[in-house]
Amino acid sequence: MTNPFQFLQQTRSEVAKVVWPTRREVLVTTGMVFVMAVLAAIFFFGVDWVIRFLLETILTSFG
């Protein structure tokens, strides 16, 4: 087990190895997340609409 001073030194050296994203990379990936969220919402809306339509058709045919 290391002492607190060594721990802080090791932590600092590990943080120095981190490659931080540029502002452009953050903006591009954030935009991609929003686009994918919108596409997923549209997809699930469509699936929900189709299932609802099929169920209503089946239930009105036999009901």
Long-range contacts (C-beta under 8 A, 24 or more apart in sequence): none
